[in-house]
Amino acid sequence: MRYPRWLGWQRVRETARAIRGQPAWLGGLALGVVSGFATWLTGFGNGPADASAGLFLGGGLGLWALGITQARPQSKPSRTERMRLLQEKIREAQDGCLMTVEADSGTTDPEVEALIDDFNRMIANLRSTFNYVEECQNKVLAERNKIEALLQSLPGALISIDENLLINTVNKQAEEMMESPQEALEGQNLFELLKLNEGDRSLLRDAFLYKRPVRNQEITLTIGNEPRAISINLSFLTGEDTDMAAVVTLQDITEYKHLQESVYNREKLVAMGQLAAGVAHELNTPLGNILGYSQLMEANTDSPEKMSHYTSVVAEEAKQCSRIIQDLLNYARKDQCLGDTCALNTLVREVNETFLNCRLQRYNVEVDLDLDPDLPDVEGGCGELDIVLTNLMLNAIQALKSHPAPRVRIQTWRESGGTVGASVEDNGPGISPEIRSRIFDPFFTTKDVGDGSGLGLSISQAMLSKRGGFIVYDSEYREGARFVIKVPVAKTHSEEE
């Protein structure tokens, strides 16, 4: 029985379709085996010999196809294909996709492969460079964010200006203080933005003119039609004289000033309580003397000499009571700055002449004056400074009662920073270290009862403080006691303008 021949060749066609696209040698081998099997099927009806011959013939054809496909050389990419691939990678690199070209050792053009190798190295270098740039960019962004956070977290307003004094950067606090958004503040002139009085405007103008930094200078700034106390700081970005770029910080200290004044008045009330405790003792002594001598006057009306002596004692004790009361009033009175000035050298000479005609001759005290001839006027009325110098002179004279060669030296000088100094020193026993911290306390005194109220130094300190000055005890002076006064130089009319 003969099988139809189409049975075997149908399998050949199906196999050909299945191996399409596979390697040539594999397709040839498969095609030969299938065709041999088909020949075996078609030849089986004619006898085993024909069938075996058909199978071997098909297998031989398959092996022959395998040999041919293995012996045939593979097709190599052409120069045009490699150049086209290189061009595609270049266009991708222009779009930001840095991809290399795969190497192919089988190309027939070594120049093209060398060009591709150079391109691949360039792409590798660009990748490394871009990675480094990206890393640096991330660091810069992190630092920028850190600086921005610091600027926004500052307690005061920060304003950055360029070399033309135009605002280019502000923080949130500046927007709140100026009651304007950042867009409205940027580009404005600093002097047009800040509503300053003439004195503060002159201070800021001179700072830019002479390029002088400003540190914690108190100014008055009008904000929302209300004057506010502002602490201003000014720092320049460079040291070049022509570069005016700077950073200005403004700190509103109005509430702090009010709190400071409240604490100051509260301290006065506490001090007044301490004064009330000591005033009984201070007034009790002269009042007791007045009462005693009044009784003596009643018992000795027949002796005019005794009556005169008793009367003078009563008068002196009454004056002592009056001085104590006046000192208390001066200490408790609210300070008022009237803008008075004083020629300190002239005042020193007047105070010295007053003591020279009275107590200095009585106690045989020698006074040396060492006055700076070019001393400018100082802030504060002469009446208050007269009280200060008088208290210091009285303390020095009383400390020299038992000294064999009493001497007092008064010196004046001018210091840098707009300050005038004065000192009153004596060659007495000085003040022991144990009590130096208390000498400015109200009613503290080392004198005998009736010789002092203990208010002289505390009142003097209060008078100088309200004028921006102070008084200290010089602990380094070893030849006696030395008190140093510092008061600010009075501003001239041109400086105020």
Number of C-alpha atoms within 10 A of each C-alpha: 7 11 13 12 13 11 13 19 19 13 16 21 13 12 16 16 10 11 15 10 9 10 10 17 20 16 20 23 22 21 26 25 21 24 26 27 24 24 24 23 22 21 22 19 14 12 11 12 11 17 21 18 16 22 22 18 19 23 21 16 19 24 19 16 21 21 14 14 18 13 10 11 8 9 8 12 13 13 16 10 11 20 15 12 14 21 13 13 20 19 12 13 15 10 9 9 13 17 15 18 18 13 13 12 10 13 16 13 13 12 11 16 22 12 12 21 16 12 18 20 12 14 20 15 12 14 15 12 12 12 12 12 12 12 12 12 12 12 12 12 12 12 12 12 12 12 12 12 12 11 17 17 13 14 12 21 23 21 23 22 23 17 13 12 17 20 22 16 17 23 21 18 20 22 18 12 15 17 13 12 14 18 12 10 21 17 16 15 16 18 13 9 12 14 16 18 13 12 15 18 17 15 17 21 13 12 15 20 12 9 20 13 14 17 12 13 14 16 22 21 20 16 14 10 8 8 14 16 19 21 20 20 17 22 18 20 15 11 10 10 10 10 15 20 20 20 18 18 21 24 20 20 16 15 11 11 13 12 12 12 12 12 12 12 14 12 12 17 13 12 17 17 12 14 18 14 12 17 18 10 12 21 19 14 16 21 16 12 17 20 13 13 19 16 12 15 20 10 11 13 11 10 10 11 11 14 19 12 13 21 17 13 17 21 13 15 20 17 13 21 20 13 13 19 14 12 17 19 11 14 22 15 10 10 13 8 11 10 11 13 15 20 16 23 21 13 16 21 13 13 15 20 12 13 18 16 10 11 14 20 11 10 15 16 22 14 17 13 15 14 17 14 9 9 17 20 19 25 26 25 17 17 11 15 21 18 17 22 21 19 16 19 22 14 18 26 21 15 21 22 14 11 14 10 12 20 19 22 17 22 17 22 18 18 13 6 8 13 18 23 21 22 21 20 25 25 19 23 14 18 16 10 8 7 12 11 10 12 19 22 17 21 23 18 19 14 13 8 12 13 11 19 25 21 21 25 23 19 23 24 18 18 23 21 15 13 20 14 21 18 23 15 18 14 15 8 12 11 12 18 23 25 18 17 20 22 23 22 23 21 16 9 7 7 11 12 13
